């Protein structure tokens, strides 16, 4: 099994944010499982990065603004770590930082990478979907349907978020240099877009019973959740447009 580096990016206003605590749990679980964790952090409060380091993560200050830039930086830091330990052909495992339950599924998610796949996009099981806020289920399933419609890639769940990449020269080039803006798409969810520029035979999927953090679900379903609903609506609009454009370009 190749070395797996868990990669994420963070930006929190303070340690009081609930998502900060979830990220700490992700790092703790990953380290307990023997995983290296790379974090690119843009938080204004230096104690946030210090806490992540104390938990065992490799933390790097965000160098350039924007989602796409921070994720490319994180991919680059992970690839450099693999080179430093003498395992250049390892696995870069991207996840959103709050999804701590994903750590237990890493072995089965990366398994297809040992038999010819270059990328694995895990799918949520029906049991997993039931742990999500209802409004998020509606928006993310709509985005997944648009992904299939515009790209011809059926049966994938890119809106789940996590993606495992086997670091080959081709994948490394995409992780470090892929720029959606060259195709007229905002430079945001690059991990969604990169697999579209690979042949379908090299992109696999694995179903997992991931559990959405209950505390996060409770917060997002509260009466004071207009901000998160607006975020989901923006995310849906952004990604549907991107899938349509990139589906033609890939």
Secondary structure as UniProt FT lines:
FT   STRAND          4..10
FT   TURN            15..16
FT   HELIX           18..32
FT   TURN            33..34
FT   STRAND          36..41
FT   HELIX           46..54
FT   TURN            55..56
FT   STRAND          58..61
FT   HELIX           67..84
FT   TURN            85..86
FT   STRAND          91..94
FT   TURN            97..98
FT   HELIX           100..105
FT   HELIX           106..110
FT   HELIX           111..115
FT   STRAND          119..120
FT   STRAND          123..124
FT   HELIX           126..129
FT   TURN            130..131
FT   HELIX           134..151
FT   TURN            154..155
FT   HELIX           158..160
FT   STRAND          163..166
FT   HELIX           169..177
FT   HELIX           180..183
FT   HELIX           190..194
FT   HELIX           195..197
FT   HELIX           200..202
FT   STRAND          203..204
FT   STRAND          207..208
FT   HELIX           214..220
FT   HELIX           226..249
//
